[in-house]
Amino acid sequence: MVNEGSAEEFVDTLIGILQMDAYATKILYEPLCQRRCAQVKREYRPLYKGKLYKAVQMTLGYEAPAWDREIDVWVYSQDRLITVPLSSIADEDVSWLWEPYVPYKKLTLVEGDPEGGKTYLLLAISAAVTKGLPLPDQLGLMEPGSRKPGNVLYITAEDGLADTIKKRARKCGADLDRIFVIPTASMFPEDMQPFSLARPHLLSAAIEEREAKLVILDPLTAFLGATVDMHRANEVRPLMTTLVGIADKHNCAMVAIRHWTKAVGGKASYRGQGNVDFLAAARCVLSVGESPEDERLRLMAQSKNSLVARGTSILFEISDSGLHWAGTSTLTADELSAAQPNKHQHQRKDAMQWLKDFLKTGPQPATNVTIAADLVGISDRTLRRAREHLHILTTKDAGVWYWRLPNFHKWERERYPGQEDEE
């Protein structure tokens, strides 16, 4: 009788029997051999369709296709949906990295407009994890006690590691030896491919290697893979299921950033880019943006919590020295979402008026404009939008770029560096 052994050993043994004795084909119909052939076909199809099928075909001749169909019957008979009684599932309470905002073994989404403070917020959370420090509770106070420091895996596709992520993490007080990142392209080995969720086993292995308690994907859509359409549910859902499975396997908190769309207002839950299955897979969703009540502050509001009651909205401030917690707010995620477009429009109008006043006496060096705007609290992004709406003209004189209002007399105009990308 042919023994179990490995699939390769089984095939070699069976081929040997067939070659020695043509009448030994009866062995193909014995239950154990049929089951092993079916297992090879199901799990090692190239081996089955190669060496094994060719050997059987040489022995059985025209009857080989019939034998192949019989093996198919065994393949299907061995496949089954495994079910267990619910009573056999052990009870388990939800554990939290930051209650009730970021759970372990689940997926959390952090959403908002660009420059809303999402990356700084996650680096502040990372700092707390690496140092074992508390995070704000429902009263905006630091949680009592301390926790064991843990490691963080921070995977980013947007911000520079050296000039942004590292500097911000240091300002937030993180233990930089406990935050692990994927090196930049210049540091890759020549045969190393950029990471994507098309190869989720790489992420799982990295989490296990670094014993990460917090995993951050910034932003999630950058790592979907070239073949995945983020607007198609049948392509998004398997990836999200895989992410949740990895988080559960390693008992870590999986957090992913997702940008809001440019849609004006609307419920925060539906502002995120891509298919609604991103939202469906996440157990918690945090909306982050500028506070409508105080332009100096940022607001983190929970738009979804499928585990417990939604948490209190948390305020924080970003300054040159890092991120500072600033208490709580009664504003909801939907109110934050509705306020962002209006707030940006108001900021742009104020910047347009300031820019017209600054340039009303004539052209000004571009560097002077940006420095002066920064001193009065106008961000580069808002200033750029104001310039576009006013149709500010630019020219270069003696190596210096100037900005001027379009209602001055005609002049020779050169394109301002970067203007083509911004218009």
ABEGO torsion letter per residue (X at the ends): XBBBEBAAAAAAAAAAAAAABAAAAAAAABAAAAAAAAAAAAABAAAAABAAAAAAAAAAEAAAAAAAAAAAAAAAAABBBBBBBAAABBBBBBBBABOAABBBGBBBBBBEBBGAGAAAAAAAAAAAAAAGBBBBBAAGBBBBEBBBBBBBBBBBAABBAAAAAAAAAAAAGBBAAABBBBBBAAABBAABBBBBAABAAAAAAAAAAAGBABBBBOBAAAAAEAABBAABAAAAAAAAAAAAAAAAAAGBBBBBBBBBBABBEEBAAAABBEBAAAAAABABBBBBBBBAABAABBBBBBABBAABBBBBBBBBBBBAAEBBBAEBBABBAAAAAAAAAAAAAAAAAAAAAAAAAAAAAEBBBAAAAAAAAAAAGBBAAAAAAAAAAAGBBBBBBGGBBBBBBAABBBBBBBBBBGAAAAX
